[in-house]
């Protein structure tokens, strides 16, 4: 059963052999003081063993493999992480025991994330649970995973992007920044082949926009009875930001008609203006200038981008 001791959280997975039940343990923070204590305690027992650890860097400790993320354990969990990052939640059954021979299965991974505090229960859907990202700090960790994935496929100079964020935050020069990210999306052929539609374009933009320190990213924030795609909320506690942003992302297939293109744009204008008028937005942006920007893609090509 998952459990925790001290500052190093541990969850256990059980595996059956012919004679006894052995508890295999993966330790979060294995390189820390409490992680060392746990390893020493477990080494003295015959009914359990440490099979892996999670810490800051990949490596090995006393013959135990150590990874810098859960995703590097055996099994393909990247699709699960991508879904959670893009949608903010996942619907699943909560698993309470983890047979070692099954731990690599993607359907078990959300339960492991729950016991690590990376997901929390927010609702039920029939017999299953809705597990959601609990707070902004955890959400940032998911964004970092997505960014690492994109950077592995096609590297982007993040220093150049940070320069553009300076202009965006203090001067209100947003076009070059957003065109930079749109171009990166177009050029990342591996992302294009694996991604479809508005939701996934949103994931790409969110991952790269989250690099900046000036804004708290708020995707799918509920405003005026709707959900805006991206709200860049100025972090005025740390920076004297002058500009804030609401982004509405729209996706067209390459086969969509010009009439649908126009209709979609008009609907987006109506949506984003309603979001901007919400009292909650006016409170959060304070004295910054709010920019409402619609970004329309056709396939992976940028069709139109305007401030309205």
C-alpha positions in Angstrom: 0.0 0.0 0.0 1.2 3.5 -0.7 2.6 5.3 2.4 5.0 7.9 3.6 7.7 8.3 6.2 9.3 11.6 7.1 10.2 14.0 4.3 11.0 11.2 1.8 7.7 9.8 0.5 7.6 6.1 -0.5 5.1 4.0 -2.2 5.2 0.3 -2.3 4.5 -2.3 -5.0 3.8 -5.9 -4.2 5.1 -8.9 -6.1 4.4 -12.5 -5.5 7.0 -15.2 -5.5 6.5 -18.9 -4.9 7.1 -18.8 -1.2 6.3 -15.4 0.2 5.0 -11.9 -0.7 7.8 -9.5 -1.2 7.1 -5.7 -1.0 9.1 -3.8 -3.6 9.6 -0.1 -2.7 10.4 3.0 -4.8 11.6 5.9 -2.7 11.0 9.5 -3.5 14.0 11.6 -2.4 16.2 8.6 -2.1 19.4 10.8 -2.0 18.2 12.8 1.0 18.8 12.1 4.7 15.5 10.4 5.2 16.0 8.5 2.0 19.2 7.0 3.3 17.5 6.1 6.6 14.7 4.3 4.8 17.2 2.4 2.7 19.1 1.3 5.8 15.9 0.2 7.6 14.6 -1.7 4.6 17.9 -3.5 4.0 17.6 -5.1 7.4 14.3 -6.7 6.5 13.5 -9.8 4.6 10.0 -9.0 3.6 10.7 -6.0 1.4 13.4 -4.4 -0.7 14.1 -1.0 -2.5 14.0 -1.5 -6.3 14.3 2.1 -7.4 14.6 5.7 -6.3 13.4 9.1 -7.5 15.7 12.1 -7.0 17.2 15.2 -8.7 19.5 13.3 -11.1 19.7 9.9 -12.8 22.3 7.6 -11.3 22.8 4.8 -8.9 23.0 4.5 -5.1 24.3 1.3 -3.5 23.3 -0.7 -6.6 19.8 0.9 -6.6 18.8 2.6 -9.9 17.9 6.3 -9.4 15.8 8.3 -11.8 15.0 12.0 -12.0 11.3 11.4 -12.8 8.7 8.7 -12.5 8.4 8.6 -16.3 11.9 7.0 -16.6 10.7 3.9 -14.8 9.9 1.0 -17.1 6.8 1.5 -19.2 5.5 4.1 -21.7 3.7 6.7 -19.5 4.4 9.8 -21.7 1.0 9.6 -23.3 -0.7 9.7 -19.8 1.4 12.7 -18.8 0.6 14.5 -22.0 -3.1 13.9 -21.6 -3.0 15.2 -18.0 -1.0 18.3 -19.0 -3.3 19.2 -21.8 -6.6 18.5 -20.1 -5.7 19.2 -16.5 -7.3 15.9 -15.4 -7.8 12.3 -16.1 -10.7 9.9 -15.4 -9.5 6.6 -14.0 -9.9 3.9 -11.4 -7.8 4.4 -8.3 -5.4 1.5 -7.8 -4.4 0.8 -4.3 -2.0 -2.1 -4.8 0.7 -2.3 -7.5 1.9 -5.8 -8.6 5.5 -5.3 -9.8 4.8 -7.2 -13.0 2.1 -4.6 -13.9 3.6 -1.4 -12.7 4.7 -0.5 -16.2 1.1 -0.3 -17.4 0.0 3.2 -18.3 -3.4 2.7 -16.7 -1.7 2.3 -13.3 0.4 5.5 -13.7 -2.3 8.0 -12.7 -2.7 6.2 -9.4 1.0 6.5 -8.7 0.8 10.2 -9.5 -2.1 10.5 -7.1 -0.1 9.0 -4.2 2.8 11.3 -5.0 0.6 14.3 -4.6 0.7 15.1 -8.4 -3.0 14.6 -8.8 -6.0 15.1 -6.4 -9.5 13.8 -6.5 -11.9 16.5 -7.7 -15.0 14.5 -8.8 -16.5 11.2 -9.7 -17.6 9.9 -13.1 -19.8 6.8 -12.5 -17.6 4.3 -10.8 -14.4 6.1 -11.6 -12.6 9.1 -10.2 -11.7 12.4 -11.8 -8.0 13.1 -10.8 -6.9 16.7 -11.4 -3.7 18.8 -11.1 -3.9 20.2 -7.6 -2.2 23.5 -7.8 -0.1 25.8 -9.9 3.3 24.6 -8.6 2.4 21.0 -9.7 1.1 22.2 -13.0 4.4 23.8 -13.7 6.1 20.4 -13.3 3.7 19.0 -15.9 4.6 22.0 -18.2 8.3 21.3 -17.8 7.7 17.7 -18.9 5.9 18.8 -22.0 8.6 21.4 -22.7 11.4 18.8 -22.4 9.5 16.5 -24.8 9.2 19.3 -27.4 12.8 20.3 -26.9 14.0 16.8 -27.4 12.2 16.7 -30.7 13.4 20.0 -32.0 15.5 22.3 -29.9 14.5 26.0 -29.5 16.8 28.6 -28.1 15.0 29.5 -24.9 17.3 32.5 -24.3 15.9 34.1 -27.4 12.4 33.4 -26.2 13.2 35.0 -22.8 14.3 38.2 -24.5 10.9 38.2 -26.3 9.1 37.7 -23.0 10.8 40.9 -21.7 9.3 42.8 -24.6 5.9 41.2 -24.1 5.7 42.0 -20.3 7.1 45.5 -20.3 6.5 46.9 -23.7 3.4 45.1 -24.9 5.2 43.8 -28.0 3.5 40.4 -28.2 3.4 39.6 -31.9 7.0 38.5 -32.3 6.8 36.2 -29.2 3.6 34.4 -30.4 4.8 34.1 -34.0 8.0 32.6 -32.6 6.0 29.9 -30.8 3.6 29.4 -33.8 6.6 28.9 -36.1 8.1 26.4 -33.6 4.9 24.4 -33.7 4.9 24.4 -37.5 8.5 23.3 -37.6 8.2 20.5 -35.0 7.0 17.8 -37.4 7.1 15.1 -34.7 4.7 17.1 -32.6 2.4 17.7 -35.6 2.1 14.1 -36.4 1.2 13.2 -32.8 -1.1 16.2 -32.1 -4.5 17.1 -33.5 -6.7 20.1 -33.0 -7.1 23.0 -30.7 -6.4 21.2 -27.4 -2.9 20.2 -28.5 -2.0 23.5 -30.0 -2.9 24.9 -26.6 -0.6 22.4 -24.9 2.3 23.5 -27.1 1.7 27.2 -26.5 1.3 26.6 -22.7 4.5 24.7 -22.4 6.6 27.4 -24.0 4.8 30.3 -22.4 5.3 28.7 -19.0 9.1 29.4 -19.4 8.5 33.1 -18.6 8.6 34.3 -15.0 6.4 37.3 -15.4 3.0 35.5 -15.7 1.2 32.8 -13.9 -0.3 30.6 -16.6 -4.0 29.9 -16.2 -5.3 27.6 -19.0 -9.0 26.9 -19.1 -9.8 29.5 -16.5 -13.6 29.8 -16.0 -14.7 33.3 -16.9 -18.2 34.6 -17.7 -19.7 31.1 -18.1 -17.0 29.9 -20.4 -13.3 28.8 -20.3 -10.7 30.9 -21.9 -7.8 29.0 -23.5 -4.9 30.9 -21.9 -4.9 33.7 -19.3 -1.4 35.2 -18.7 -1.9 36.6 -15.2 0.8 39.1 -14.3 2.9 38.1 -11.2 2.8 41.6 -9.7 4.1 40.4 -6.4 7.5 39.9 -8.0 7.6 42.0 -11.1 6.3 45.4 -12.2 4.7 44.0 -15.3 2.9 46.5 -17.5 0.9 44.2 -19.8 -1.4 41.1 -19.4 -2.9 38.8 -21.9 -5.9 36.6 -22.8 -5.2 34.2 -25.7 -8.0 32.4 -27.6 -6.7 29.6 -29.8 -8.8 28.3 -32.7 -8.1 25.4 -35.0 -9.3 24.7 -38.5 -8.7 21.6 -40.6 -7.2 22.2 -44.0 -10.6 21.3 -45.5 -12.6 23.8 -43.6 -14.4 26.4 -45.7 -13.8 30.2 -45.7 -17.3 30.6 -44.3 -16.4 28.4 -41.3 -13.2 30.4 -40.9 -15.1 33.7 -40.7 -17.7 32.3 -38.4 -15.2 30.8 -36.1 -13.3 34.1 -35.9 -16.5 36.1 -35.1 -17.4 33.6 -32.4 -13.9 34.0 -30.9 -14.2 37.8 -30.9 -17.4 37.5 -28.9 -15.9 35.0 -26.5 -12.7 36.8 -25.7 -14.5 40.1 -25.2 -16.9 38.4 -22.7 -13.8 37.0 -20.9 -12.1 40.4 -20.7 -15.2 42.0 -19.2 -15.4 39.5 -16.4 -15.0 41.2 -12.9 -12.5 38.5 -12.0 -10.2 39.4 -14.9 -10.3 43.1 -14.1 -9.3 42.3 -10.5 -6.4 40.1 -11.5 -4.8 42.3 -14.2 -5.0 45.3 -11.9 -3.4 48.3 -13.6 -1.8 46.4 -16.4 -3.0 46.8 -20.0 -5.0 43.8 -21.0 -4.4 42.5 -24.6 -7.1 40.1 -26.0 -5.5 38.1 -28.8 -7.1 35.5 -31.1 -4.8 33.0 -32.8 -6.3 30.9 -35.6 -4.5 27.9 -37.1 -5.4 26.0 -40.2 -3.8 22.6 -39.7 -0.3 23.5 -38.4 -0.1 26.8 -40.3 -0.9 30.1 -38.6 -3.9 31.4 -40.4 -4.5 34.7 -38.6 -3.5 36.4 -35.4 -4.9 39.7 -34.2 -5.6 41.7 -31.1 -9.3 42.6 -30.8 
